[in-house]
């Protein structure tokens, strides 16, 4: 779930999330042209953003930021995070 993909320069794009439904914040990250292509091909988010954290990837799946996710569902145990 992303709000906007904007070309920054050749081979680099800014990817902006939708608003978090809880706190109304946005997240913008820089991605490669290859990642932008994969995103437009509906690839799995772990293939589109392999170097990003789970919080960032979840942001582009559900729109919920990491802080609000932790508030709603609690922080994962060490075993759950693996």
PyMOL Python script that loads the backbone (N, CA, C, O; Angstrom):
from pymol import cmd

cmd.read_pdbstr("""\
ATOM      1  N   UNK A   1       0.852  -1.160   0.000  1.00  0.00           N
ATOM      2  CA  UNK A   1       0.000   0.000   0.000  1.00  0.00           C
ATOM      3  C   UNK A   1       0.905   1.231   0.000  1.00  0.00           C
ATOM      4  O   UNK A   1       1.517   1.568   1.013  1.00  0.00           O
ATOM      5  N   UNK A   2       0.975   1.882  -1.130  1.00  0.00           N
ATOM      6  CA  UNK A   2       1.775   3.096  -1.178  1.00  0.00           C
ATOM      7  C   UNK A   2       0.954   4.214  -1.783  1.00  0.00           C
ATOM      8  O   UNK A   2       0.079   3.975  -2.616  1.00  0.00           O
ATOM      9  N   UNK A   3       1.231   5.406  -1.372  1.00  0.00           N
ATOM     10  CA  UNK A   3       0.470   6.552  -1.843  1.00  0.00           C
ATOM     11  C   UNK A   3       1.060   7.123  -3.117  1.00  0.00           C
ATOM     12  O   UNK A   3       0.328   7.529  -4.020  1.00  0.00           O
ATOM     13  N   UNK A   4       2.388   7.153  -3.191  1.00  0.00           N
ATOM     14  CA  UNK A   4       2.985   7.859  -4.314  1.00  0.00           C
ATOM     15  C   UNK A   4       4.395   7.362  -4.591  1.00  0.00           C
ATOM     16  O   UNK A   4       5.188   7.136  -3.677  1.00  0.00           O
ATOM     17  N   UNK A   5       4.682   7.200  -5.865  1.00  0.00           N
ATOM     18  CA  UNK A   5       6.017   6.843  -6.338  1.00  0.00           C
ATOM     19  C   UNK A   5       6.434   7.938  -7.303  1.00  0.00           C
ATOM     20  O   UNK A   5       5.799   8.139  -8.338  1.00  0.00           O
ATOM     21  N   UNK A   6       7.511   8.652  -6.960  1.00  0.00           N
ATOM     22  CA  UNK A   6       7.950   9.801  -7.756  1.00  0.00           C
ATOM     23  C   UNK A   6       9.413   9.611  -8.147  1.00  0.00           C
ATOM     24  O   UNK A   6      10.260   9.290  -7.313  1.00  0.00           O
ATOM     25  N   UNK A   7       9.689   9.816  -9.434  1.00  0.00           N
ATOM     26  CA  UNK A   7      11.061   9.714  -9.910  1.00  0.00           C
ATOM     27  C   UNK A   7      11.862  10.896  -9.373  1.00  0.00           C
ATOM     28  O   UNK A   7      11.489  12.055  -9.552  1.00  0.00           O
ATOM     29  N   UNK A   8      12.964  10.575  -8.715  1.00  0.00           N
ATOM     30  CA  UNK A   8      13.844  11.596  -8.137  1.00  0.00           C
ATOM     31  C   UNK A   8      14.928  11.979  -9.134  1.00  0.00           C
ATOM     32  O   UNK A   8      15.185  13.157  -9.383  1.00  0.00           O
ATOM     33  N   UNK A   9      15.549  10.966  -9.691  1.00  0.00           N
ATOM     34  CA  UNK A   9      16.554  11.112 -10.741  1.00  0.00           C
ATOM     35  C   UNK A   9      16.674   9.764 -11.424  1.00  0.00           C
ATOM     36  O   UNK A   9      16.020   8.807 -11.010  1.00  0.00           O
ATOM     37  N   UNK A  10      17.469   9.668 -12.432  1.00  0.00           N
ATOM     38  CA  UNK A  10      17.590   8.413 -13.169  1.00  0.00           C
ATOM     39  C   UNK A  10      17.961   7.267 -12.225  1.00  0.00           C
ATOM     40  O   UNK A  10      19.020   7.288 -11.598  1.00  0.00           O
ATOM     41  N   UNK A  11      17.087   6.280 -12.130  1.00  0.00           N
ATOM     42  CA  UNK A  11      17.355   5.107 -11.314  1.00  0.00           C
ATOM     43  C   UNK A  11      17.004   5.233  -9.845  1.00  0.00           C
ATOM     44  O   UNK A  11      17.183   4.272  -9.096  1.00  0.00           O
ATOM     45  N   UNK A  12      16.508   6.391  -9.402  1.00  0.00           N
ATOM     46  CA  UNK A  12      16.130   6.586  -7.993  1.00  0.00           C
ATOM     47  C   UNK A  12      14.724   7.173  -7.908  1.00  0.00           C
ATOM     48  O   UNK A  12      14.358   8.081  -8.654  1.00  0.00           O
ATOM     49  N   UNK A  13      13.953   6.627  -6.978  1.00  0.00           N
ATOM     50  CA  UNK A  13      12.567   7.057  -6.795  1.00  0.00           C
ATOM     51  C   UNK A  13      12.300   7.296  -5.317  1.00  0.00           C
ATOM     52  O   UNK A  13      12.912   6.668  -4.454  1.00  0.00           O
ATOM     53  N   UNK A  14      11.380   8.210  -5.037  1.00  0.00           N
ATOM     54  CA  UNK A  14      10.873   8.391  -3.681  1.00  0.00           C
ATOM     55  C   UNK A  14       9.547   7.653  -3.592  1.00  0.00           C
ATOM     56  O   UNK A  14       8.649   7.864  -4.408  1.00  0.00           O
ATOM     57  N   UNK A  15       9.434   6.790  -2.600  1.00  0.00           N
ATOM     58  CA  UNK A  15       8.226   6.030  -2.342  1.00  0.00           C
ATOM     59  C   UNK A  15       7.626   6.561  -1.050  1.00  0.00           C
ATOM     60  O   UNK A  15       8.275   6.539  -0.004  1.00  0.00           O
ATOM     61  N   UNK A  16       6.386   7.039  -1.119  1.00  0.00           N
ATOM     62  CA  UNK A  16       5.717   7.616   0.037  1.00  0.00           C
ATOM     63  C   UNK A  16       4.526   6.756   0.419  1.00  0.00           C
ATOM     64  O   UNK A  16       3.732   6.361  -0.435  1.00  0.00           O
ATOM     65  N   UNK A  17       4.409   6.471   1.704  1.00  0.00           N
ATOM     66  CA  UNK A  17       3.309   5.654   2.210  1.00  0.00           C
ATOM     67  C   UNK A  17       2.025   6.471   2.286  1.00  0.00           C
ATOM     68  O   UNK A  17       2.037   7.698   2.192  1.00  0.00           O
ATOM     69  N   UNK A  18       0.925   5.758   2.458  1.00  0.00           N
ATOM     70  CA  UNK A  18      -0.338   6.422   2.789  1.00  0.00           C
ATOM     71  C   UNK A  18      -0.233   6.906   4.226  1.00  0.00           C
ATOM     72  O   UNK A  18       0.705   6.541   4.935  1.00  0.00           O
ATOM     73  N   UNK A  19      -1.182   7.719   4.659  1.00  0.00           N
ATOM     74  CA  UNK A  19      -1.203   8.181   6.042  1.00  0.00           C
ATOM     75  C   UNK A  19      -1.457   7.013   6.981  1.00  0.00           C
ATOM     76  O   UNK A  19      -2.280   6.140   6.702  1.00  0.00           O
ATOM     77  N   UNK A  20      -0.749   7.009   8.085  1.00  0.00           N
ATOM     78  CA  UNK A  20      -1.050   6.047   9.138  1.00  0.00           C
ATOM     79  C   UNK A  20      -2.457   6.375   9.633  1.00  0.00           C
ATOM     80  O   UNK A  20      -2.727   7.529   9.965  1.00  0.00           O
ATOM     81  N   UNK A  21      -3.360   5.395   9.693  1.00  0.00           N
ATOM     82  CA  UNK A  21      -4.732   5.690  10.099  1.00  0.00           C
ATOM     83  C   UNK A  21      -4.860   6.137  11.553  1.00  0.00           C
ATOM     84  O   UNK A  21      -5.889   6.685  11.948  1.00  0.00           O
ATOM     85  N   UNK A  22      -3.827   5.906  12.340  1.00  0.00           N
ATOM     86  CA  UNK A  22      -3.885   6.266  13.748  1.00  0.00           C
ATOM     87  C   UNK A  22      -3.280   7.644  14.037  1.00  0.00           C
ATOM     88  O   UNK A  22      -3.873   8.440  14.764  1.00  0.00           O
ATOM     89  N   UNK A  23      -2.100   7.928  13.468  1.00  0.00           N
ATOM     90  CA  UNK A  23      -1.411   9.190  13.789  1.00  0.00           C
ATOM     91  C   UNK A  23      -1.282  10.144  12.601  1.00  0.00           C
ATOM     92  O   UNK A  23      -0.776  11.256  12.753  1.00  0.00           O
ATOM     93  N   UNK A  24      -1.733   9.722  11.433  1.00  0.00           N
ATOM     94  CA  UNK A  24      -1.741  10.550  10.214  1.00  0.00           C
ATOM     95  C   UNK A  24      -0.360  10.914   9.686  1.00  0.00           C
ATOM     96  O   UNK A  24      -0.232  11.864   8.914  1.00  0.00           O
ATOM     97  N   UNK A  25       0.675  10.179  10.084  1.00  0.00           N
ATOM     98  CA  UNK A  25       2.019  10.458   9.574  1.00  0.00           C
ATOM     99  C   UNK A  25       2.245   9.728   8.245  1.00  0.00           C
ATOM    100  O   UNK A  25       1.546   8.769   7.920  1.00  0.00           O
ATOM    101  N   UNK A  26       3.229  10.203   7.495  1.00  0.00           N
ATOM    102  CA  UNK A  26       3.652   9.580   6.242  1.00  0.00           C
ATOM    103  C   UNK A  26       5.100   9.120   6.391  1.00  0.00           C
ATOM    104  O   UNK A  26       5.818   9.576   7.280  1.00  0.00           O
ATOM    105  N   UNK A  27       5.512   8.225   5.521  1.00  0.00           N
ATOM    106  CA  UNK A  27       6.908   7.801   5.462  1.00  0.00           C
ATOM    107  C   UNK A  27       7.344   7.867   4.010  1.00  0.00           C
ATOM    108  O   UNK A  27       6.655   7.347   3.132  1.00  0.00           O
ATOM    109  N   UNK A  28       8.477   8.497   3.748  1.00  0.00           N
ATOM    110  CA  UNK A  28       9.051   8.548   2.408  1.00  0.00           C
ATOM    111  C   UNK A  28      10.437   7.930   2.462  1.00  0.00           C
ATOM    112  O   UNK A  28      11.267   8.301   3.292  1.00  0.00           O
ATOM    113  N   UNK A  29      10.677   6.970   1.556  1.00  0.00           N
ATOM    114  CA  UNK A  29      11.989   6.342   1.454  1.00  0.00           C
ATOM    115  C   UNK A  29      12.448   6.418  -0.002  1.00  0.00           C
ATOM    116  O   UNK A  29      11.642   6.597  -0.915  1.00  0.00           O
ATOM    117  N   UNK A  30      13.736   6.281  -0.192  1.00  0.00           N
ATOM    118  CA  UNK A  30      14.318   6.267  -1.530  1.00  0.00           C
ATOM    119  C   UNK A  30      14.520   4.821  -1.954  1.00  0.00           C
ATOM    120  O   UNK A  30      15.064   4.012  -1.202  1.00  0.00           O
ATOM    121  N   UNK A  31      14.073   4.499  -3.174  1.00  0.00           N
ATOM    122  CA  UNK A  31      14.243   3.137  -3.682  1.00  0.00           C
ATOM    123  C   UNK A  31      14.879   3.188  -5.061  1.00  0.00           C
ATOM    124  O   UNK A  31      14.873   4.220  -5.732  1.00  0.00           O
ATOM    125  N   UNK A  32      15.422   2.062  -5.463  1.00  0.00           N
ATOM    126  CA  UNK A  32      16.082   1.961  -6.771  1.00  0.00           C
ATOM    127  C   UNK A  32      15.048   1.782  -7.875  1.00  0.00           C
ATOM    128  O   UNK A  32      13.881   1.493  -7.614  1.00  0.00           O
ATOM    129  N   UNK A  33      15.494   1.957  -9.097  1.00  0.00           N
ATOM    130  CA  UNK A  33      14.635   1.708 -10.247  1.00  0.00           C
ATOM    131  C   UNK A  33      14.181   0.263 -10.299  1.00  0.00           C
ATOM    132  O   UNK A  33      13.043  -0.016 -10.677  1.00  0.00           O
ATOM    133  N   UNK A  34      15.054  -0.658  -9.925  1.00  0.00           N
ATOM    134  CA  UNK A  34      14.690  -2.076  -9.903  1.00  0.00           C
ATOM    135  C   UNK A  34      13.574  -2.333  -8.896  1.00  0.00           C
ATOM    136  O   UNK A  34      12.636  -3.076  -9.182  1.00  0.00           O
ATOM    137  N   UNK A  35      13.673  -1.716  -7.713  1.00  0.00           N
ATOM    138  CA  UNK A  35      12.629  -1.873  -6.702  1.00  0.00           C
ATOM    139  C   UNK A  35      11.316  -1.249  -7.164  1.00  0.00           C
ATOM    140  O   UNK A  35      10.244  -1.798  -6.910  1.00  0.00           O
ATOM    141  N   UNK A  36      11.397  -0.102  -7.843  1.00  0.00           N
ATOM    142  CA  UNK A  36      10.190   0.536  -8.374  1.00  0.00           C
ATOM    143  C   UNK A  36       9.524  -0.370  -9.411  1.00  0.00           C
ATOM    144  O   UNK A  36       8.299  -0.490  -9.441  1.00  0.00           O
ATOM    145  N   UNK A  37      10.326  -0.998 -10.252  1.00  0.00           N
ATOM    146  CA  UNK A  37       9.784  -1.929 -11.241  1.00  0.00           C
ATOM    147  C   UNK A  37       9.091  -3.099 -10.551  1.00  0.00           C
ATOM    148  O   UNK A  37       7.973  -3.465 -10.914  1.00  0.00           O
ATOM    149  N   UNK A  38       9.759  -3.688  -9.549  1.00  0.00           N
ATOM    150  CA  UNK A  38       9.167  -4.815  -8.819  1.00  0.00           C
ATOM    151  C   UNK A  38       7.861  -4.405  -8.139  1.00  0.00           C
ATOM    152  O   UNK A  38       6.891  -5.163  -8.132  1.00  0.00           O
ATOM    153  N   UNK A  39       7.847  -3.215  -7.575  1.00  0.00           N
ATOM    154  CA  UNK A  39       6.647  -2.709  -6.920  1.00  0.00           C
ATOM    155  C   UNK A  39       5.488  -2.632  -7.909  1.00  0.00           C
ATOM    156  O   UNK A  39       4.368  -3.034  -7.593  1.00  0.00           O
ATOM    157  N   UNK A  40       5.757  -2.120  -9.091  1.00  0.00           N
ATOM    158  CA  UNK A  40       4.719  -2.001 -10.122  1.00  0.00           C
ATOM    159  C   UNK A  40       4.318  -3.354 -10.705  1.00  0.00           C
ATOM    160  O   UNK A  40       3.287  -3.457 -11.371  1.00  0.00           O
ATOM    161  N   UNK A  41       5.110  -4.381 -10.465  1.00  0.00           N
ATOM    162  CA  UNK A  41       4.776  -5.739 -10.913  1.00  0.00           C
ATOM    163  C   UNK A  41       4.081  -6.539  -9.806  1.00  0.00           C
ATOM    164  O   UNK A  41       3.862  -7.742  -9.940  1.00  0.00           O
ATOM    165  N   UNK A  42       3.736  -5.849  -8.706  1.00  0.00           N
ATOM    166  CA  UNK A  42       3.074  -6.473  -7.553  1.00  0.00           C
ATOM    167  C   UNK A  42       3.911  -7.579  -6.907  1.00  0.00           C
ATOM    168  O   UNK A  42       3.376  -8.594  -6.461  1.00  0.00           O
ATOM    169  N   UNK A  43       5.210  -7.374  -6.864  1.00  0.00           N
ATOM    170  CA  UNK A  43       6.100  -8.328  -6.197  1.00  0.00           C
ATOM    171  C   UNK A  43       5.883  -8.266  -4.687  1.00  0.00           C
ATOM    172  O   UNK A  43       5.348  -7.286  -4.167  1.00  0.00           O
ATOM    173  N   UNK A  44       6.298  -9.311  -3.999  1.00  0.00           N
ATOM    174  CA  UNK A  44       6.212  -9.331  -2.543  1.00  0.00           C
ATOM    175  C   UNK A  44       7.077  -8.218  -1.964  1.00  0.00           C
ATOM    176  O   UNK A  44       8.155  -7.921  -2.478  1.00  0.00           O
ATOM    177  N   UNK A  45       6.589  -7.606  -0.887  1.00  0.00           N
ATOM    178  CA  UNK A  45       7.282  -6.456  -0.308  1.00  0.00           C
ATOM    179  C   UNK A  45       8.688  -6.806   0.158  1.00  0.00           C
ATOM    180  O   UNK A  45       9.582  -5.962   0.098  1.00  0.00           O
ATOM    181  N   UNK A  46       8.902  -8.037   0.621  1.00  0.00           N
ATOM    182  CA  UNK A  46      10.254  -8.417   1.049  1.00  0.00           C
ATOM    183  C   UNK A  46      11.211  -8.496  -0.141  1.00  0.00           C
ATOM    184  O   UNK A  46      12.425  -8.405   0.044  1.00  0.00           O
ATOM    185  N   UNK A  47      10.690  -8.662  -1.352  1.00  0.00           N
ATOM    186  CA  UNK A  47      11.529  -8.629  -2.553  1.00  0.00           C
ATOM    187  C   UNK A  47      11.721  -7.206  -3.067  1.00  0.00           C
ATOM    188  O   UNK A  47      12.751  -6.885  -3.659  1.00  0.00           O
ATOM    189  N   UNK A  48      10.730  -6.363  -2.838  1.00  0.00           N
ATOM    190  CA  UNK A  48      10.814  -4.962  -3.269  1.00  0.00           C
ATOM    191  C   UNK A  48      11.739  -4.174  -2.342  1.00  0.00           C
ATOM    192  O   UNK A  48      12.553  -3.374  -2.803  1.00  0.00           O
ATOM    193  N   UNK A  49      11.611  -4.403  -1.040  1.00  0.00           N
ATOM    194  CA  UNK A  49      12.382  -3.661  -0.033  1.00  0.00           C
ATOM    195  C   UNK A  49      13.178  -4.602   0.867  1.00  0.00           C
ATOM    196  O   UNK A  49      12.959  -4.612   2.079  1.00  0.00           O
ATOM    197  N   UNK A  50      14.097  -5.394   0.310  1.00  0.00           N
ATOM    198  CA  UNK A  50      14.793  -6.406   1.109  1.00  0.00           C
ATOM    199  C   UNK A  50      15.688  -5.841   2.205  1.00  0.00           C
ATOM    200  O   UNK A  50      15.938  -6.518   3.202  1.00  0.00           O
ATOM    201  N   UNK A  51      16.169  -4.625   2.041  1.00  0.00           N
ATOM    202  CA  UNK A  51      17.094  -4.043   3.018  1.00  0.00           C
ATOM    203  C   UNK A  51      16.389  -3.184   4.069  1.00  0.00           C
ATOM    204  O   UNK A  51      17.043  -2.619   4.945  1.00  0.00           O
ATOM    205  N   UNK A  52      15.077  -3.082   3.988  1.00  0.00           N
ATOM    206  CA  UNK A  52      14.331  -2.264   4.950  1.00  0.00           C
ATOM    207  C   UNK A  52      13.918  -3.093   6.165  1.00  0.00           C
ATOM    208  O   UNK A  52      13.869  -4.322   6.106  1.00  0.00           O
ATOM    209  N   UNK A  53      13.627  -2.411   7.250  1.00  0.00           N
ATOM    210  CA  UNK A  53      13.202  -3.081   8.479  1.00  0.00           C
ATOM    211  C   UNK A  53      11.776  -3.616   8.336  1.00  0.00           C
ATOM    212  O   UNK A  53      11.048  -3.247   7.415  1.00  0.00           O
ATOM    213  N   UNK A  54      11.398  -4.483   9.257  1.00  0.00           N
ATOM    214  CA  UNK A  54      10.032  -5.003   9.266  1.00  0.00           C
ATOM    215  C   UNK A  54       9.015  -3.876   9.436  1.00  0.00           C
ATOM    216  O   UNK A  54       7.947  -3.907   8.825  1.00  0.00           O
ATOM    217  N   UNK A  55       9.343  -2.881  10.264  1.00  0.00           N
ATOM    218  CA  UNK A  55       8.436  -1.748  10.466  1.00  0.00           C
ATOM    219  C   UNK A  55       8.181  -0.996   9.164  1.00  0.00           C
ATOM    220  O   UNK A  55       7.046  -0.633   8.857  1.00  0.00           O
ATOM    221  N   UNK A  56       9.239  -0.768   8.409  1.00  0.00           N
ATOM    222  CA  UNK A  56       9.102  -0.033   7.142  1.00  0.00           C
ATOM    223  C   UNK A  56       8.282  -0.851   6.145  1.00  0.00           C
ATOM    224  O   UNK A  56       7.391  -0.320   5.483  1.00  0.00           O
ATOM    225  N   UNK A  57       8.585  -2.135   6.044  1.00  0.00           N
ATOM    226  CA  UNK A  57       7.829  -2.976   5.110  1.00  0.00           C
ATOM    227  C   UNK A  57       6.356  -3.048   5.508  1.00  0.00           C
ATOM    228  O   UNK A  57       5.475  -2.983   4.650  1.00  0.00           O
ATOM    229  N   UNK A  58       6.089  -3.181   6.806  1.00  0.00           N
ATOM    230  CA  UNK A  58       4.695  -3.214   7.270  1.00  0.00           C
ATOM    231  C   UNK A  58       3.978  -1.911   6.945  1.00  0.00           C
ATOM    232  O   UNK A  58       2.786  -1.902   6.638  1.00  0.00           O
ATOM    233  N   UNK A  59       4.714  -0.824   7.017  1.00  0.00           N
ATOM    234  CA  UNK A  59       4.126   0.491   6.697  1.00  0.00           C
ATOM    235  C   UNK A  59       3.577   0.506   5.277  1.00  0.00           C
ATOM    236  O   UNK A  59       2.530   1.099   5.018  1.00  0.00           O
ATOM    237  N   UNK A  60       4.286  -0.148   4.354  1.00  0.00           N
ATOM    238  CA  UNK A  60       3.843  -0.166   2.964  1.00  0.00           C
ATOM    239  C   UNK A  60       2.862  -1.300   2.673  1.00  0.00           C
ATOM    240  O   UNK A  60       2.305  -1.366   1.577  1.00  0.00           O
ATOM    241  N   UNK A  61       2.643  -2.191   3.638  1.00  0.00           N
ATOM    242  CA  UNK A  61       1.619  -3.224   3.492  1.00  0.00           C
ATOM    243  C   UNK A  61       0.294  -2.729   4.059  1.00  0.00           C
ATOM    244  O   UNK A  61      -0.727  -2.736   3.371  1.00  0.00           O
ATOM    245  N   UNK A  62       0.315  -2.299   5.316  1.00  0.00           N
ATOM    246  CA  UNK A  62      -0.933  -1.942   6.002  1.00  0.00           C
ATOM    247  C   UNK A  62      -1.147  -0.442   6.136  1.00  0.00           C
ATOM    248  O   UNK A  62      -2.276   0.005   6.334  1.00  0.00           O
ATOM    249  N   UNK A  63      -0.070   0.346   6.030  1.00  0.00           N
ATOM    250  CA  UNK A  63      -0.174   1.782   6.233  1.00  0.00           C
ATOM    251  C   UNK A  63       0.054   2.195   7.678  1.00  0.00           C
ATOM    252  O   UNK A  63       0.154   3.386   7.972  1.00  0.00           O
ATOM    253  N   UNK A  64       0.138   1.225   8.584  1.00  0.00           N
ATOM    254  CA  UNK A  64       0.288   1.535  10.006  1.00  0.00           C
ATOM    255  C   UNK A  64       1.764   1.703  10.352  1.00  0.00           C
ATOM    256  O   UNK A  64       2.580   0.842  10.021  1.00  0.00           O
ATOM    257  N   UNK A  65       2.113   2.810  11.019  1.00  0.00           N
ATOM    258  CA  UNK A  65       3.509   3.042  11.401  1.00  0.00           C
ATOM    259  C   UNK A  65       3.899   2.125  12.555  1.00  0.00           C
ATOM    260  O   UNK A  65       3.030   1.595  13.248  1.00  0.00           O
ATOM    261  N   UNK A  66       5.182   1.937  12.761  1.00  0.00           N
ATOM    262  CA  UNK A  66       5.684   1.037  13.790  1.00  0.00           C
ATOM    263  C   UNK A  66       5.257   1.421  15.193  1.00  0.00           C
ATOM    264  O   UNK A  66       4.929   0.552  16.000  1.00  0.00           O
ATOM    265  N   UNK A  67       5.257   2.711  15.495  1.00  0.00           N
ATOM    266  CA  UNK A  67       4.863   3.174  16.825  1.00  0.00           C
ATOM    267  C   UNK A  67       3.406   2.837  17.108  1.00  0.00           C
ATOM    268  O   UNK A  67       3.077   2.323  18.177  1.00  0.00           O
ATOM    269  N   UNK A  68       2.539   3.128  16.150  1.00  0.00           N
ATOM    270  CA  UNK A  68       1.109   2.837  16.341  1.00  0.00           C
ATOM    271  C   UNK A  68       0.865   1.329  16.367  1.00  0.00           C
ATOM    272  O   UNK A  68       0.005   0.854  17.108  1.00  0.00           O
ATOM    273  N   UNK A  69       1.617   0.575  15.561  1.00  0.00           N
ATOM    274  CA  UNK A  69       1.487  -0.886  15.569  1.00  0.00           C
ATOM    275  C   UNK A  69       1.797  -1.423  16.971  1.00  0.00           C
ATOM    276  O   UNK A  69       1.048  -2.234  17.515  1.00  0.00           O
ATOM    277  N   UNK A  70       2.914  -0.956  17.547  1.00  0.00           N
ATOM    278  CA  UNK A  70       3.302  -1.404  18.880  1.00  0.00           C
ATOM    279  C   UNK A  70       2.256  -1.003  19.921  1.00  0.00           C
ATOM    280  O   UNK A  70       1.996  -1.765  20.852  1.00  0.00           O
ATOM    281  N   UNK A  71       1.654   0.174  19.779  1.00  0.00           N
ATOM    282  CA  UNK A  71       0.617   0.619  20.700  1.00  0.00           C
ATOM    283  C   UNK A  71      -0.617  -0.269  20.596  1.00  0.00           C
ATOM    284  O   UNK A  71      -1.225  -0.620  21.607  1.00  0.00           O
ATOM    285  N   UNK A  72      -0.980  -0.629  19.371  1.00  0.00           N
ATOM    286  CA  UNK A  72      -2.179  -1.449  19.162  1.00  0.00           C
ATOM    287  C   UNK A  72      -1.969  -2.914  19.530  1.00  0.00           C
ATOM    288  O   UNK A  72      -2.837  -3.534  20.144  1.00  0.00           O
ATOM    289  N   UNK A  73      -0.800  -3.473  19.148  1.00  0.00           N
ATOM    290  CA  UNK A  73      -0.594  -4.911  19.265  1.00  0.00           C
ATOM    291  C   UNK A  73       0.517  -5.318  20.221  1.00  0.00           C
ATOM    292  O   UNK A  73       0.707  -6.509  20.469  1.00  0.00           O
ATOM    293  N   UNK A  74       1.255  -4.355  20.762  1.00  0.00           N
ATOM    294  CA  UNK A  74       2.376  -4.669  21.636  1.00  0.00           C
ATOM    295  C   UNK A  74       3.620  -4.984  20.828  1.00  0.00           C
ATOM    296  O   UNK A  74       3.543  -5.290  19.638  1.00  0.00           O
ATOM    297  N   UNK A  75       4.755  -4.905  21.481  1.00  0.00           N
ATOM    298  CA  UNK A  75       6.010  -5.222  20.810  1.00  0.00           C
ATOM    299  C   UNK A  75       6.190  -6.739  20.758  1.00  0.00           C
ATOM    300  O   UNK A  75       5.807  -7.443  21.693  1.00  0.00           O
ATOM    301  N   UNK A  76       6.776  -7.245  19.659  1.00  0.00           N
ATOM    302  CA  UNK A  76       6.930  -8.708  19.541  1.00  0.00           C
ATOM    303  C   UNK A  76       7.979  -9.237  20.530  1.00  0.00           C
ATOM    304  O   UNK A  76       8.945  -8.555  20.873  1.00  0.00           O
ATOM    305  N   UNK A  77       7.750 -10.469  20.969  1.00  0.00           N
ATOM    306  CA  UNK A  77       8.774 -11.161  21.759  1.00  0.00           C
ATOM    307  C   UNK A  77       9.932 -11.469  20.826  1.00  0.00           C
ATOM    308  O   UNK A  77       9.769 -11.455  19.606  1.00  0.00           O
ATOM    309  N   UNK A  78      11.111 -11.749  21.396  1.00  0.00           N
ATOM    310  CA  UNK A  78      12.276 -12.067  20.575  1.00  0.00           C
ATOM    311  C   UNK A  78      12.000 -13.252  19.647  1.00  0.00           C
ATOM    312  O   UNK A  78      12.425 -13.245  18.492  1.00  0.00           O
ATOM    313  N   UNK A  79      11.294 -14.263  20.143  1.00  0.00           N
ATOM    314  CA  UNK A  79      11.002 -15.441  19.334  1.00  0.00           C
ATOM    315  C   UNK A  79      10.062 -15.112  18.189  1.00  0.00           C
ATOM    316  O   UNK A  79      10.203 -15.671  17.102  1.00  0.00           O
ATOM    317  N   UNK A  80       9.096 -14.208  18.407  1.00  0.00           N
ATOM    318  CA  UNK A  80       8.136 -13.833  17.358  1.00  0.00           C
ATOM    319  C   UNK A  80       8.799 -13.021  16.250  1.00  0.00           C
ATOM    320  O   UNK A  80       8.355 -13.063  15.103  1.00  0.00           O
ATOM    321  N   UNK A  81       9.849 -12.288  16.581  1.00  0.00           N
ATOM    322  CA  UNK A  81      10.506 -11.422  15.608  1.00  0.00           C
ATOM    323  C   UNK A  81      11.340 -12.201  14.601  1.00  0.00           C
ATOM    324  O   UNK A  81      11.678 -11.674  13.541  1.00  0.00           O
ATOM    325  N   UNK A  82      11.669 -13.428  14.912  1.00  0.00           N
ATOM    326  CA  UNK A  82      12.536 -14.215  14.024  1.00  0.00           C
ATOM    327  C   UNK A  82      11.803 -14.825  12.880  1.00  0.00           C
ATOM    328  O   UNK A  82      12.406 -15.511  12.055  1.00  0.00           O
TER     329      UNK A  82
END
""", "prot")
cmd.dss("prot")
cmd.show_as("cartoon", "prot")
cmd.util.cbc("prot")
cmd.orient("prot")
